[in-house]
Amino acid sequence: MERKLVCARCGKTLENKETYFAYFGHQLHTDLPCCPQCGQVYVDKELAEGKMRNTEAELEDK
Ligand SMILES: [Zn+2]
């Protein structure tokens, strides 16, 4: 399911962009909606936790 997200500041449609972030000492990358104008990354809480869980499972598999 894809939702259209817009930047609260710019009103621009957010674009998925590969974003690096640190999580419990791991450097992870995932596609997150990002404002093309101001670079604000939108992380939906449920989405983030879902991705975290998936990533965590992947890490444990290795
Ligand atoms: Zn913006």
N, CA, C, O and the ligand as a Tripos MOL2 file, in Angstrom:
@<TRIPOS>MOLECULE
protein
  249   247    63     0     0
PROTEIN
NO_CHARGES

@<TRIPOS>ATOM
      1 N           0.8560   -1.1950    0.0000 N.3       1 MET1
      2 CA          0.0000    0.0000    0.0000 C.3       1 MET1
      3 C           0.8870    1.2400    0.0000 C.2       1 MET1
      4 O           1.7980    1.3750    0.8170 O.2       1 MET1
      5 N           0.6040    2.1210   -0.9190 N.am      2 GLU2
      6 CA          1.4220    3.3270   -1.0090 C.3       2 GLU2
      7 C           0.5790    4.5510   -0.6930 C.2       2 GLU2
      8 O          -0.5090    4.7360   -1.2380 O.2       2 GLU2
      9 N           1.0910    5.3640    0.1800 N.am      3 ARG3
     10 CA          0.3970    6.5970    0.5420 C.3       3 ARG3
     11 C           1.1940    7.7810    0.0270 C.2       3 ARG3
     12 O           2.4240    7.7520   -0.0200 O.2       3 ARG3
     13 N           0.4740    8.8150   -0.3560 N.am      4 LYS4
     14 CA          1.1390   10.0530   -0.7530 C.3       4 LYS4
     15 C           1.4220   10.8720    0.5000 C.2       4 LYS4
     16 O           0.5170   11.1890    1.2710 O.2       4 LYS4
     17 N           2.6710   11.2010    0.6840 N.am      5 LEU5
     18 CA          3.0530   12.0080    1.8240 C.3       5 LEU5
     19 C           3.5860   13.3410    1.3260 C.2       5 LEU5
     20 O           4.2880   13.4030    0.3170 O.2       5 LEU5
     21 N           3.2490   14.3970    2.0350 N.am      6 VAL6
     22 CA          3.7820   15.7060    1.6600 C.3       6 VAL6
     23 C           4.5170   16.3200    2.8450 C.2       6 VAL6
     24 O           4.1610   16.0990    4.0020 O.2       6 VAL6
     25 N           5.5340   17.0830    2.5350 N.am      7 CYS7
     26 CA          6.3090   17.7750    3.5660 C.3       7 CYS7
     27 C           5.4320   18.8200    4.2410 C.2       7 CYS7
     28 O           4.7520   19.5980    3.5720 O.2       7 CYS7
     29 N           5.4500   18.8330    5.5680 N.am      8 ALA8
     30 CA          4.6330   19.7820    6.3220 C.3       8 ALA8
     31 C           5.1120   21.2120    6.1010 C.2       8 ALA8
     32 O           4.3270   22.1560    6.1860 O.2       8 ALA8
     33 N           6.3980   21.3660    5.8160 N.am      9 ARG9
     34 CA          6.9700   22.7030    5.6570 C.3       9 ARG9
     35 C           6.8140   23.2210    4.2280 C.2       9 ARG9
     36 O           6.4480   24.3770    4.0140 O.2       9 ARG9
     37 N           7.0980   22.3440    3.2400 N.am     10 CYS10
     38 CA          7.1680   22.7850    1.8430 C.3      10 CYS10
     39 C           5.9230   22.4320    1.0380 C.2      10 CYS10
     40 O           5.6400   23.0660    0.0220 O.2      10 CYS10
     41 N           5.1860   21.4340    1.4830 N.am     11 GLY11
     42 CA          4.0400   20.9830    0.7140 C.3      11 GLY11
     43 C           4.4460   20.1670   -0.5050 C.2      11 GLY11
     44 O           3.6210   19.8990   -1.3790 O.2      11 GLY11
     45 N           5.7140   19.7720   -0.5660 N.am     12 LYS12
     46 CA          6.2100   18.9530   -1.6730 C.3      12 LYS12
     47 C           5.8960   17.4880   -1.4010 C.2      12 LYS12
     48 O           5.8930   17.0350   -0.2560 O.2      12 LYS12
     49 N           5.6320   16.7590   -2.4800 N.am     13 THR13
     50 CA          5.4270   15.3220   -2.3360 C.3      13 THR13
     51 C           6.7580   14.6640   -1.9800 C.2      13 THR13
     52 O           7.7690   14.8830   -2.6470 O.2      13 THR13
     53 N           6.7410   13.8680   -0.9360 N.am     14 LEU14
     54 CA          7.9600   13.1960   -0.5140 C.3      14 LEU14
     55 C           8.3060   12.0690   -1.4660 C.2      14 LEU14
     56 O           7.4310   11.3720   -1.9800 O.2      14 LEU14
     57 N           9.5890   11.9060   -1.6870 N.am     15 GLU15
     58 CA         10.0650   10.8500   -2.5740 C.3      15 GLU15
     59 C          10.8610    9.8430   -1.7620 C.2      15 GLU15
     60 O          11.6120   10.2050   -0.8560 O.2      15 GLU15
     61 N          10.6820    8.5680   -2.1020 N.am     16 ASN16
     62 CA         11.4580    7.5430   -1.4130 C.3      16 ASN16
     63 C          12.9280    7.6840   -1.7620 C.2      16 ASN16
     64 O          13.3050    7.8300   -2.9250 O.2      16 ASN16
     65 N          13.7320    7.6380   -0.7350 N.am     17 LYS17
     66 CA         15.1630    7.8250   -0.9150 C.3      17 LYS17
     67 C          15.8810    6.8780    0.0290 C.2      17 LYS17
     68 O          15.4740    6.6970    1.1770 O.2      17 LYS17
     69 N          16.9500    6.2760   -0.4650 N.am     18 GLU18
     70 CA         17.7090    5.3770    0.3970 C.3      18 GLU18
     71 C          18.3990    6.2020    1.4840 C.2      18 GLU18
     72 O          19.1850    7.1060    1.2020 O.2      18 GLU18
     73 N          18.0820    5.8670    2.7180 N.am     19 THR19
     74 CA         18.5530    6.6640    3.8430 C.3      19 THR19
     75 C          19.3330    5.7740    4.8020 C.2      19 THR19
     76 O          18.9210    4.6590    5.1210 O.2      19 THR19
     77 N          20.4550    6.2900    5.2450 N.am     20 TYR20
     78 CA         21.2600    5.5580    6.2130 C.3      20 TYR20
     79 C          20.9600    6.0710    7.6100 C.2      20 TYR20
     80 O          20.7950    7.2720    7.8250 O.2      20 TYR20
     81 N          20.8940    5.1590    8.5390 N.am     21 PHE21
     82 CA         20.7040    5.5770    9.9220 C.3      21 PHE21
     83 C          21.3290    4.5430   10.8410 C.2      21 PHE21
     84 O          21.6060    3.4120   10.4420 O.2      21 PHE21
     85 N          21.5420    4.9550   12.0670 N.am     22 ALA22
     86 CA         22.1620    4.0630   13.0390 C.3      22 ALA22
     87 C          21.0820    3.4800   13.9350 C.2      22 ALA22
     88 O          20.1800    4.1840   14.3900 O.2      22 ALA22
     89 N          21.1910    2.1980   14.1760 N.am     23 TYR23
     90 CA         20.2240    1.5320   15.0420 C.3      23 TYR23
     91 C          20.9610    0.5300   15.9170 C.2      23 TYR23
     92 O          21.4610   -0.4820   15.4260 O.2      23 TYR23
     93 N          21.0250    0.8060   17.1840 N.am     24 PHE24
     94 CA         21.7050   -0.0670   18.1460 C.3      24 PHE24
     95 C          23.1080   -0.4490   17.6750 C.2      24 PHE24
     96 O          23.5320   -1.6010   17.7630 O.2      24 PHE24
     97 N          23.8080    0.5670   17.1730 N.am     25 GLY25
     98 CA         25.1940    0.3520   16.7840 C.3      25 GLY25
     99 C          25.3700   -0.2170   15.3920 C.2      25 GLY25
    100 O          26.5000   -0.3840   14.9340 O.2      25 GLY25
    101 N          24.2650   -0.5230   14.7000 N.am     26 HIS26
    102 CA         24.3470   -1.0230   13.3310 C.3      26 HIS26
    103 C          24.0700    0.1210   12.3650 C.2      26 HIS26
    104 O          23.1840    0.9410   12.6070 O.2      26 HIS26
    105 N          24.8190    0.1790   11.2770 N.am     27 GLN27
    106 CA         24.5170    1.1190   10.2080 C.3      27 GLN27
    107 C          23.5720    0.4280    9.2370 C.2      27 GLN27
    108 O          23.9360   -0.5580    8.5960 O.2      27 GLN27
    109 N          22.3710    0.9460    9.1350 N.am     28 LEU28
    110 CA         21.3640    0.3320    8.2830 C.3      28 LEU28
    111 C          20.9780    1.3040    7.1890 C.2      28 LEU28
    112 O          21.1580    2.5130    7.3310 O.2      28 LEU28
    113 N          20.4490    0.7800    6.0990 N.am     29 HIS29
    114 CA         19.8890    1.6600    5.0870 C.3      29 HIS29
    115 C          18.5590    1.1040    4.6250 C.2      29 HIS29
    116 O          18.3710   -0.1060    4.4940 O.2      29 HIS29
    117 N          17.6510    2.0200    4.3830 N.am     30 THR30
    118 CA         16.3110    1.6430    3.9660 C.3      30 THR30
    119 C          15.7190    2.7980    3.1800 C.2      30 THR30
    120 O          16.1880    3.9300    3.2960 O.2      30 THR30
    121 N          14.7060    2.5280    2.3900 N.am     31 ASP31
    122 CA         14.0390    3.5990    1.6580 C.3      31 ASP31
    123 C          13.0260    4.3040    2.5600 C.2      31 ASP31
    124 O          12.1100    3.6850    3.1020 O.2      31 ASP31
    125 N          13.2140    5.5850    2.7000 N.am     32 LEU32
    126 CA         12.2890    6.3790    3.5020 C.3      32 LEU32
    127 C          11.8080    7.5600    2.6810 C.2      32 LEU32
    128 O          12.5430    8.0770    1.8400 O.2      32 LEU32
    129 N          10.5690    7.9920    2.9220 N.am     33 PRO33
    130 CA         10.0680    9.1860    2.2310 C.3      33 PRO33
    131 C          10.8550   10.4120    2.6740 C.2      33 PRO33
    132 O          11.0460   10.6470    3.8670 O.2      33 PRO33
    133 N          11.3060   11.1840    1.6970 N.am     34 CYS34
    134 CA         12.2040   12.2910    1.9670 C.3      34 CYS34
    135 C          11.7630   13.4910    1.1280 C.2      34 CYS34
    136 O          11.4310   13.3280   -0.0460 O.2      34 CYS34
    137 N          11.7540   14.6880    1.7090 N.am     35 CYS35
    138 CA         11.3600   15.8850    0.9720 C.3      35 CYS35
    139 C          12.4770   16.2740   -0.0010 C.2      35 CYS35
    140 O          13.6220   16.4440    0.4170 O.2      35 CYS35
    141 N          12.1590   16.4160   -1.3000 N.am     36 PRO36
    142 CA         13.1860   16.7760   -2.2830 C.3      36 PRO36
    143 C          13.6750   18.2060   -2.1040 C.2      36 PRO36
    144 O          14.7320   18.5710   -2.6200 O.2      36 PRO36
    145 N          12.9150   19.0150   -1.3790 N.am     37 GLN37
    146 CA         13.3010   20.4250   -1.2300 C.3      37 GLN37
    147 C          14.1480   20.6800    0.0120 C.2      37 GLN37
    148 O          15.2320   21.2560   -0.0820 O.2      37 GLN37
    149 N          13.6560   20.2520    1.1790 N.am     38 CYS38
    150 CA         14.3770   20.5630    2.4220 C.3      38 CYS38
    151 C          15.1010   19.3430    2.9850 C.2      38 CYS38
    152 O          15.8810   19.4630    3.9300 O.2      38 CYS38
    153 N          14.8440   18.1690    2.4070 N.am     39 GLY39
    154 CA         15.5670   16.9780    2.8500 C.3      39 GLY39
    155 C          15.0020   16.3500    4.1060 C.2      39 GLY39
    156 O          15.5740   15.4000    4.6410 O.2      39 GLY39
    157 N          13.8800   16.8740    4.5810 N.am     40 GLN40
    158 CA         13.2490   16.3130    5.7750 C.3      40 GLN40
    159 C          12.8390   14.8630    5.5140 C.2      40 GLN40
    160 O          12.1360   14.5790    4.5440 O.2      40 GLN40
    161 N          13.2730   13.9630    6.3680 N.am     41 VAL41
    162 CA         12.8850   12.5640    6.2360 C.3      41 VAL41
    163 C          11.6670   12.3070    7.1050 C.2      41 VAL41
    164 O          11.6370   12.6460    8.2880 O.2      41 VAL41
    165 N          10.6750   11.7050    6.4910 N.am     42 TYR42
    166 CA          9.4690   11.3840    7.2360 C.3      42 TYR42
    167 C           9.5230    9.9360    7.6850 C.2      42 TYR42
    168 O           9.5950    9.0250    6.8610 O.2      42 TYR42
    169 N           9.4880    9.7280    8.9900 N.am     43 VAL43
    170 CA          9.4730    8.3660    9.5160 C.3      43 VAL43
    171 C           8.1690    8.1530   10.2670 C.2      43 VAL43
    172 O           7.9600    8.6770   11.3610 O.2      43 VAL43
    173 N           7.3200    7.3840    9.6580 N.am     44 ASP44
    174 CA          6.0800    7.0100   10.3180 C.3      44 ASP44
    175 C           6.4080    6.0220   11.4290 C.2      44 ASP44
    176 O           7.1740    5.0820   11.2180 O.2      44 ASP44
    177 N           5.8370    6.2290   12.6010 N.am     45 LYS45
    178 CA          6.2260    5.4150   13.7500 C.3      45 LYS45
    179 C           6.0010    3.9250   13.4990 C.2      45 LYS45
    180 O           6.8880    3.1040   13.7350 O.2      45 LYS45
    181 N           4.8130    3.5890   13.0210 N.am     46 GLU46
    182 CA          4.5060    2.1790   12.7740 C.3      46 GLU46
    183 C           5.3980    1.6030   11.6860 C.2      46 GLU46
    184 O           5.8970    0.4820   11.7870 O.2      46 GLU46
    185 N           5.5850    2.4060   10.6390 N.am     47 LEU47
    186 CA          6.4420    1.9850    9.5280 C.3      47 LEU47
    187 C           7.8600    1.7380   10.0260 C.2      47 LEU47
    188 O           8.4820    0.7250    9.7060 O.2      47 LEU47
    189 N           8.3580    2.6860   10.8140 N.am     48 ALA48
    190 CA          9.7240    2.5850   11.3200 C.3      48 ALA48
    191 C           9.8820    1.3360   12.1810 C.2      48 ALA48
    192 O          10.8530    0.5930   12.0400 O.2      48 ALA48
    193 N           8.9250    1.1130   13.0660 N.am     49 GLU49
    194 CA          9.0270   -0.0470   13.9460 C.3      49 GLU49
    195 C           8.9210   -1.3420   13.1540 C.2      49 GLU49
    196 O           9.5920   -2.3230   13.4700 O.2      49 GLU49
    197 N           8.0720   -1.3470   12.1170 N.am     50 GLY50
    198 CA          7.9570   -2.5250   11.2560 C.3      50 GLY50
    199 C           9.2630   -2.7970   10.5440 C.2      50 GLY50
    200 O           9.7180   -3.9390   10.4840 O.2      50 GLY50
    201 N           9.8690   -1.7500   10.0010 N.am     51 LYS51
    202 CA         11.1440   -1.9000    9.2990 C.3      51 LYS51
    203 C          12.2220   -2.3440   10.2660 C.2      51 LYS51
    204 O          13.0460   -3.2020    9.9480 O.2      51 LYS51
    205 N          12.2090   -1.7540   11.4460 N.am     52 MET52
    206 CA         13.2010   -2.1240   12.4590 C.3      52 MET52
    207 C          13.1020   -3.6120   12.7690 C.2      52 MET52
    208 O          14.1090   -4.3140   12.8600 O.2      52 MET52
    209 N          11.8740   -4.0720   12.9290 N.am     53 ARG53
    210 CA         11.6780   -5.4800   13.2590 C.3      53 ARG53
    211 C          12.1900   -6.3710   12.1340 C.2      53 ARG53
    212 O          12.8640   -7.3700   12.3830 O.2      53 ARG53
    213 N          11.8650   -6.0010   10.8850 N.am     54 ASN54
    214 CA         12.3360   -6.7780    9.7410 C.3      54 ASN54
    215 C          13.8530   -6.7950    9.6910 C.2      54 ASN54
    216 O          14.4730   -7.8360    9.4730 O.2      54 ASN54
    217 N          14.4380   -5.6250    9.8970 N.am     55 THR55
    218 CA         15.8820   -5.5110    9.8180 C.3      55 THR55
    219 C          16.5350   -6.3070   10.9400 C.2      55 THR55
    220 O          17.5490   -6.9760   10.7400 O.2      55 THR55
    221 N          15.9440   -6.2210   12.1060 N.am     56 GLU56
    222 CA         16.4530   -6.9410   13.2580 C.3      56 GLU56
    223 C          16.4550   -8.4450   12.9720 C.2      56 GLU56
    224 O          17.4220   -9.1420   13.2820 O.2      56 GLU56
    225 N          15.3640   -8.9360   12.3780 N.am     57 ALA57
    226 CA         15.2640  -10.3560   12.0460 C.3      57 ALA57
    227 C          16.3380  -10.7350   11.0440 C.2      57 ALA57
    228 O          16.9490  -11.7970   11.1560 O.2      57 ALA57
    229 N          16.5730   -9.8630   10.0540 N.am     58 GLU58
    230 CA         17.5910  -10.1470    9.0500 C.3      58 GLU58
    231 C          18.9700  -10.2360    9.6930 C.2      58 GLU58
    232 O          19.7730  -11.1030    9.3510 O.2      58 GLU58
    233 N          19.2330   -9.3250   10.6300 N.am     59 LEU59
    234 CA         20.5320   -9.3200   11.2950 C.3      59 LEU59
    235 C          20.7220  -10.5970   12.0940 C.2      59 LEU59
    236 O          21.8120  -11.1690   12.1130 O.2      59 LEU59
    237 N          19.6610  -11.0440   12.7540 N.am     60 GLU60
    238 CA         19.7710  -12.2390   13.5840 C.3      60 GLU60
    239 C          19.9910  -13.4950   12.7330 C.2      60 GLU60
    240 O          20.5650  -14.4780   13.2000 O.2      60 GLU60
    241 N          19.5320  -13.4500   11.4930 N.am     61 ASP61
    242 CA         19.7210  -14.5910   10.6050 C.3      61 ASP61
    243 C          21.1760  -14.8260   10.2400 C.2      61 ASP61
    244 O          21.5810  -15.9470    9.9320 O.2      61 ASP61
    245 N          21.9680  -13.7370   10.2780 N.am     62 LYS62
    246 CA         23.3520  -13.8470    9.8040 C.3      62 LYS62
    247 C          24.2910  -14.4580   10.8510 C.2      62 LYS62
    248 O          25.4850  -14.6130   10.5940 O.2      62 LYS62
    249 ZN         10.2840   20.0600    2.8010 Zn       63 ZN63
@<TRIPOS>BOND
     1     1     2 1
     2     2     3 1
     3     3     4 2
     4     3     5 am
     5     5     6 1
     6     6     7 1
     7     7     8 2
     8     7     9 am
     9     9    10 1
    10    10    11 1
    11    11    12 2
    12    11    13 am
    13    13    14 1
    14    14    15 1
    15    15    16 2
    16    15    17 am
    17    17    18 1
    18    18    19 1
    19    19    20 2
    20    19    21 am
    21    21    22 1
    22    22    23 1
    23    23    24 2
    24    23    25 am
    25    25    26 1
    26    26    27 1
    27    27    28 2
    28    27    29 am
    29    29    30 1
    30    30    31 1
    31    31    32 2
    32    31    33 am
    33    33    34 1
    34    34    35 1
    35    35    36 2
    36    35    37 am
    37    37    38 1
    38    38    39 1
    39    39    40 2
    40    39    41 am
    41    41    42 1
    42    42    43 1
    43    43    44 2
    44    43    45 am
    45    45    46 1
    46    46    47 1
    47    47    48 2
    48    47    49 am
    49    49    50 1
    50    50    51 1
    51    51    52 2
    52    51    53 am
    53    53    54 1
    54    54    55 1
    55    55    56 2
    56    55    57 am
    57    57    58 1
    58    58    59 1
    59    59    60 2
    60    59    61 am
    61    61    62 1
    62    62    63 1
    63    63    64 2
    64    63    65 am
    65    65    66 1
    66    66    67 1
    67    67    68 2
    68    67    69 am
    69    69    70 1
    70    70    71 1
    71    71    72 2
    72    71    73 am
    73    73    74 1
    74    74    75 1
    75    75    76 2
    76    75    77 am
    77    77    78 1
    78    78    79 1
    79    79    80 2
    80    79    81 am
    81    81    82 1
    82    82    83 1
    83    83    84 2
    84    83    85 am
    85    85    86 1
    86    86    87 1
    87    87    88 2
    88    87    89 am
    89    89    90 1
    90    90    91 1
    91    91    92 2
    92    91    93 am
    93    93    94 1
    94    94    95 1
    95    95    96 2
    96    95    97 am
    97    97    98 1
    98    98    99 1
    99    99   100 2
   100    99   101 am
   101   101   102 1
   102   102   103 1
   103   103   104 2
   104   103   105 am
   105   105   106 1
   106   106   107 1
   107   107   108 2
   108   107   109 am
   109   109   110 1
   110   110   111 1
   111   111   112 2
   112   111   113 am
   113   113   114 1
   114   114   115 1
   115   115   116 2
   116   115   117 am
   117   117   118 1
   118   118   119 1
   119   119   120 2
   120   119   121 am
   121   121   122 1
   122   122   123 1
   123   123   124 2
   124   123   125 am
   125   125   126 1
   126   126   127 1
   127   127   128 2
   128   127   129 am
   129   129   130 1
   130   130   131 1
   131   131   132 2
   132   131   133 am
   133   133   134 1
   134   134   135 1
   135   135   136 2
   136   135   137 am
   137   137   138 1
   138   138   139 1
   139   139   140 2
   140   139   141 am
   141   141   142 1
   142   142   143 1
   143   143   144 2
   144   143   145 am
   145   145   146 1
   146   146   147 1
   147   147   148 2
   148   147   149 am
   149   149   150 1
   150   150   151 1
   151   151   152 2
   152   151   153 am
   153   153   154 1
   154   154   155 1
   155   155   156 2
   156   155   157 am
   157   157   158 1
   158   158   159 1
   159   159   160 2
   160   159   161 am
   161   161   162 1
   162   162   163 1
   163   163   164 2
   164   163   165 am
   165   165   166 1
   166   166   167 1
   167   167   168 2
   168   167   169 am
   169   169   170 1
   170   170   171 1
   171   171   172 2
   172   171   173 am
   173   173   174 1
   174   174   175 1
   175   175   176 2
   176   175   177 am
   177   177   178 1
   178   178   179 1
   179   179   180 2
   180   179   181 am
   181   181   182 1
   182   182   183 1
   183   183   184 2
   184   183   185 am
   185   185   186 1
   186   186   187 1
   187   187   188 2
   188   187   189 am
   189   189   190 1
   190   190   191 1
   191   191   192 2
   192   191   193 am
   193   193   194 1
   194   194   195 1
   195   195   196 2
   196   195   197 am
   197   197   198 1
   198   198   199 1
   199   199   200 2
   200   199   201 am
   201   201   202 1
   202   202   203 1
   203   203   204 2
   204   203   205 am
   205   205   206 1
   206   206   207 1
   207   207   208 2
   208   207   209 am
   209   209   210 1
   210   210   211 1
   211   211   212 2
   212   211   213 am
   213   213   214 1
   214   214   215 1
   215   215   216 2
   216   215   217 am
   217   217   218 1
   218   218   219 1
   219   219   220 2
   220   219   221 am
   221   221   222 1
   222   222   223 1
   223   223   224 2
   224   223   225 am
   225   225   226 1
   226   226   227 1
   227   227   228 2
   228   227   229 am
   229   229   230 1
   230   230   231 1
   231   231   232 2
   232   231   233 am
   233   233   234 1
   234   234   235 1
   235   235   236 2
   236   235   237 am
   237   237   238 1
   238   238   239 1
   239   239   240 2
   240   239   241 am
   241   241   242 1
   242   242   243 1
   243   243   244 2
   244   243   245 am
   245   245   246 1
   246   246   247 1
   247   247   248 2
@<TRIPOS>SUBSTRUCTURE
     1 MET1         2 RESIDUE 1 A MET
     2 GLU2         6 RESIDUE 1 A GLU
     3 ARG3        10 RESIDUE 1 A ARG
     4 LYS4        14 RESIDUE 1 A LYS
     5 LEU5        18 RESIDUE 1 A LEU
     6 VAL6        22 RESIDUE 1 A VAL
     7 CYS7        26 RESIDUE 1 A CYS
     8 ALA8        30 RESIDUE 1 A ALA
     9 ARG9        34 RESIDUE 1 A ARG
    10 CYS10       38 RESIDUE 1 A CYS
    11 GLY11       42 RESIDUE 1 A GLY
    12 LYS12       46 RESIDUE 1 A LYS
    13 THR13       50 RESIDUE 1 A THR
    14 LEU14       54 RESIDUE 1 A LEU
    15 GLU15       58 RESIDUE 1 A GLU
    16 ASN16       62 RESIDUE 1 A ASN
    17 LYS17       66 RESIDUE 1 A LYS
    18 GLU18       70 RESIDUE 1 A GLU
    19 THR19       74 RESIDUE 1 A THR
    20 TYR20       78 RESIDUE 1 A TYR
    21 PHE21       82 RESIDUE 1 A PHE
    22 ALA22       86 RESIDUE 1 A ALA
    23 TYR23       90 RESIDUE 1 A TYR
    24 PHE24       94 RESIDUE 1 A PHE
    25 GLY25       98 RESIDUE 1 A GLY
    26 HIS26      102 RESIDUE 1 A HIS
    27 GLN27      106 RESIDUE 1 A GLN
    28 LEU28      110 RESIDUE 1 A LEU
    29 HIS29      114 RESIDUE 1 A HIS
    30 THR30      118 RESIDUE 1 A THR
    31 ASP31      122 RESIDUE 1 A ASP
    32 LEU32      126 RESIDUE 1 A LEU
    33 PRO33      130 RESIDUE 1 A PRO
    34 CYS34      134 RESIDUE 1 A CYS
    35 CYS35      138 RESIDUE 1 A CYS
    36 PRO36      142 RESIDUE 1 A PRO
    37 GLN37      146 RESIDUE 1 A GLN
    38 CYS38      150 RESIDUE 1 A CYS
    39 GLY39      154 RESIDUE 1 A GLY
    40 GLN40      158 RESIDUE 1 A GLN
    41 VAL41      162 RESIDUE 1 A VAL
    42 TYR42      166 RESIDUE 1 A TYR
    43 VAL43      170 RESIDUE 1 A VAL
    44 ASP44      174 RESIDUE 1 A ASP
    45 LYS45      178 RESIDUE 1 A LYS
    46 GLU46      182 RESIDUE 1 A GLU
    47 LEU47      186 RESIDUE 1 A LEU
    48 ALA48      190 RESIDUE 1 A ALA
    49 GLU49      194 RESIDUE 1 A GLU
    50 GLY50      198 RESIDUE 1 A GLY
    51 LYS51      202 RESIDUE 1 A LYS
    52 MET52      206 RESIDUE 1 A MET
    53 ARG53      210 RESIDUE 1 A ARG
    54 ASN54      214 RESIDUE 1 A ASN
    55 THR55      218 RESIDUE 1 A THR
    56 GLU56      222 RESIDUE 1 A GLU
    57 ALA57      226 RESIDUE 1 A ALA
    58 GLU58      230 RESIDUE 1 A GLU
    59 LEU59      234 RESIDUE 1 A LEU
    60 GLU60      238 RESIDUE 1 A GLU
    61 ASP61      242 RESIDUE 1 A ASP
    62 LYS62      246 RESIDUE 1 A LYS
    63 ZN63       249 GROUP 0 **** ****
